[in-house]
């Protein structure tokens, strides 16, 4: 079976650690990146099947990255699941063009379900 | 006759006996002088009747001359003017009294004016009095200080011309010209303006036009509160709280996630103690998350920043879903739903669910012995009504009165059930935001019934 490739980006090491473990457990190929500035290049290089993106990050915020992704013809339909602990996260994520939004702290089953949904159609 | 003396007692006597012992009257000197000069005169002199009673005598005296022109004698015409004198005296007394009263009143007015002025000068809100053409009649100290102007440059000037036309603000004009005459008084009208020298100010204006007939008619009282700093502090508090809540939630996400990873990898032979410990940690992580959310809610409610996302939803279904979720988390309590509304309600569903969850979890929490929780739903005219009845501890009247206050905790409850005292406050605010009512009926030892009503059509303020 072809393993789906997921790029995750969050500036918090603990959350990256957690997501790597649970996604890996599900059989996904996980690429983890904490530096928001490297995300765009990584996407172009790795062509992931889905991106999990934290919204509130230093230097480049998740919604800025998202807008950049949506402006790239190759990736304008790339599934992006935005996650955030901020209260207006959903509004910001949807405005920036996220495929789905999951609020922190999340239930991992819920997160896995939201991630699996767009991948099933691919 | 006037004097009460008989003719023979008078004729041939000097008339001074009429003054009895009252000899020092200045009028006597006038009489003496007239006699010596041989001219006529008129005096009012105190005379005494034979019985000693005082009477005022208006005495007109004139010389009588013989053919040669020499004075032969004087003739005096007497007139009893006691009554007139008395009236005059009374009048004088009245006038004196009046004058005294006027002095007293004037001083009271002055005092009262000084008192009012001291109030106006002391208050920390700018106050202008304008005439009907918006010319400044008075400005208080706080106005001058806030807007860095002096009295000479302010009094007698048109409001719009003050300080290089810096008050020529379209919103202010609209307030004074359009709104004030039709909607008197104007309360808390918010105006933002960038002043050339003092910078951007956010002001809360209250205006009142004097309608009373008289010298103050149509004068305008304009109170200006500078809320720039206050708003900035509120904004910073909101920012702080949302950053703090974000930062707290981040490690919480990790804890919750790893807890779930742990739960998934529980060994088959794990002990009962291990499992219950795991579940307790998990429960408390959720509690902590709720508390962080509530703190943020309180801050938003306080600054009025709650936005309602209203939509139509099936009220009965919402109730059943919330009850099912709560029932799944307790096996000590049985939640029974009675009644039906069949209503579609226009409200912010997530907020109403939050209220219901809070009432349900309170019912569970404050009935530690377990038992039934009865939920009743029904229609009351244009409202839906929901009640949550428990057989728990109940509360006394004092607590029932204050239970919706922010941070209120009954001291007795706090001993056994620690909490922050904001859950019901938030519920109350949410229901109020929806133009409904939340209340409690309770008796100590007999449980509590929390009820709320909610308008079906939603409130029409949007």
HADDOCK unambig.tbl for C-alpha pairs under 7 A between the chains (distance, minus, plus):
assign (segid A and resid 14 and name CA) (segid B and resid 254 and name CA) 5.80 0.50 0.50
assign (segid A and resid 15 and name CA) (segid B and resid 254 and name CA) 5.29 0.50 0.50
assign (segid A and resid 18 and name CA) (segid B and resid 254 and name CA) 6.47 0.50 0.50
assign (segid A and resid 18 and name CA) (segid B and resid 257 and name CA) 6.59 0.50 0.50
assign (segid A and resid 18 and name CA) (segid B and resid 258 and name CA) 6.58 0.50 0.50
assign (segid A and resid 85 and name CA) (segid B and resid 246 and name CA) 5.20 0.50 0.50
assign (segid A and resid 85 and name CA) (segid B and resid 249 and name CA) 6.01 0.50 0.50
assign (segid A and resid 85 and name CA) (segid B and resid 250 and name CA) 6.59 0.50 0.50
assign (segid A and resid 86 and name CA) (segid B and resid 242 and name CA) 6.97 0.50 0.50
assign (segid A and resid 86 and name CA) (segid B and resid 246 and name CA) 5.40 0.50 0.50
assign (segid A and resid 104 and name CA) (segid B and resid 249 and name CA) 6.74 0.50 0.50
assign (segid A and resid 104 and name CA) (segid B and resid 253 and name CA) 5.88 0.50 0.50
assign (segid A and resid 105 and name CA) (segid B and resid 249 and name CA) 6.26 0.50 0.50
assign (segid A and resid 105 and name CA) (segid B and resid 252 and name CA) 6.33 0.50 0.50
assign (segid A and resid 105 and name CA) (segid B and resid 253 and name CA) 4.06 0.50 0.50
assign (segid A and resid 105 and name CA) (segid B and resid 256 and name CA) 6.99 0.50 0.50
assign (segid A and resid 106 and name CA) (segid B and resid 253 and name CA) 6.39 0.50 0.50
assign (segid A and resid 107 and name CA) (segid B and resid 257 and name CA) 6.87 0.50 0.50
assign (segid A and resid 108 and name CA) (segid B and resid 257 and name CA) 6.13 0.50 0.50
